[in-house]
Amino acid sequence: MELAGLVPAIGKALEVARAIRSTGDALFLRKVARFLREFSNLSVDERASFTQAFVSEDELERFGESLLLLLEHSDEVEKPSVIGRLFRAAAQDKITFENAARLSAIVNRGYLSDLRNLGDFRHETPGRDSDISISLRSLGLLNVTSEDVFDVENSKYRLSKYGMLLLELGFES
């Protein structure tokens, strides 16, 4: 750093980079904390079964690394909480780990405001906002029950299996 100070532009760039990195680190830690908060009410047995679900220490380590990458790529502050609820449900045997991972990836790819509209599709429903309906459908969360290719606004949608799981387990109140 002392040598970087000899070239003012490099010194300033390094200071900015350090500030950005420390901000990024702080945000990442907040994401991890939001995820972990969802596990705070698990019993000791549920926590033990969570780690025993993995065949080997290597598999558990790979899961941890994948989870950290998933959390790191969460682009909205509430997504780690939703992901935490999904994996808590897996620890409680309400969902498989594979489905928890699949839904977590879907949550990361989706726009949280759109995902919050899942409840509108419990029953066959015309898509009030075709952009939201199309977004949720492209994520695999909605099925089309009747489609009018000439009038997308009148197409009807219903939650898919994954949409129901996400609504029930990821957005519980």
N, C-alpha and C positions, 0 to 999 in steps of 0.2 A: 504494500500500500504506500510505503514511503516513496518508492520509485515511481509509482503511478502518479503521485502528486507532482512530479516534475513535468508531466504533460497534463495541463489543466483539464482538457477535454476527457482524457482517460480517467483521471481521478474523479471527476464529476459523474461520469458514466458508471464507474464502479460503485460510487455512493448510492446512486439511483438503483442500481442492480441489487445492492445489499438491502436497501429499504424494501424493494419489491419482494425479494426473497423472504425477508422476515415477515412481511405482511402475508405472503402466501403460506408460510409456515404456520402463522397464527390462525389463518382461515382453515387450513387443513386440520389443525388440532381441534378447532371448534366443530368441524364436520365429524371427526372421530368421536368427540364428546357427545354430540347429538345422537350418533349411532348407538353408542354404549349406554346412553341414558335409557334406551328402550329395553335394555336387559336388566335394569336395576330391580325389577319386581319378579324376576325368575327365581324359583326355588333352587336350593343347592343341587337337588336331584336333576332338575331341568338343565342346569348349567353343566353338570357332569355328563349328562346324555348328549349335550351339544358337542362336546369334544370327543366323546366316545363314538360318535357317528362316523368318525374318520378312521380308516383302516390302519394308517401308519402316521408316524410323526411327520414324514415328508408330505403326505397328503394334507395334513393339518396346516403345515407351513405354506404349501401352495395355496390353500384356501385363504389363509391370512394375507398373503401377498396379493392375491386377486381381489380380495375385499378392500384392501388399502388402495389399490388402483381404482377400483370402482368408486370409492368415496372421494378420492382425489379428483376424479372427473365429474363429480356432481356439480352442476352449474347453478343450482339454486340452494339456498340455505336449508330449506325444509326437506329436501330429498334424502339426506342421510337419516333423518328420523323415519321416513317412510321405509327406507331400506332396512333400518334397524327393526321396525315392526315386522317386516317380512321374515327376517332371519330369526326373530324371537318366535314367530309362529312356527318356523321349522324346528326350533329347539323344543317347542311344545307339541310336536307331532301333528300340527294342524295342516301342514303343507310339507312337501318334500324339499330337501335342500336344492335339488335341481330346479324346481319351480320357483323357489325363493330367489335363486340366482337369475333365472330367466326374467322374472318380474322386476328384479332390481335393475337389470340391463334395460328393460323397457322403460322403467321410471327415469333412468338417466337419459334416454333418448327422447323422452317426451317433454312437452311443455307443461309445467306443473298446473297452471291455470286450466289447461285443457283436461288434464287428468282429474281435476276436482269435479269435472262435469260428468264423471262416470255414472253417478247416481241417477242422472236423468234418463239413463238407458236400461233401467231394470226391466222394463216392459217394452214391448215393441213401440218404438217412438220415431216420429219423423224427426230428422235432424234439423233442429231449430237454426243452427249455424252450420252450414255445410262444411266450412273449413275445419271446425272442431270435429265434426263427425268423421270427416275424411282423415284427419290427423289421428284420431283414436282408432279408426279402422286400420290405418297403415301400421300401427303399432301392434295389431293383433288383438286389440281389446274389444272390438265390436264386430259383429256379424251383420251383414245386410240381409234383411228379411224380405224386402221387396224393393226393387230398384227401378227407377224411371230414368233411363239414360238421357232423356231429353229434358228432364226436370229434376235435377239432383236434389233440389230443396224438398221434394216429396218422397224421396227414398226413405225407407224405414230401417231402423237399426235396433239391435238388441245386444246386450253384453255377451261376449264370448266367455268361455270357461276361464280364461286368464283375466278378463275384465272383471268377472265376478270375484275371483280370488283377490285381485288387487283392491277392489272396492271394500271387500269384507275385512281383509287383513292389513292392508296398507294405510287405509284412510279411516280406521275406526276412530270413534270419538273418545 
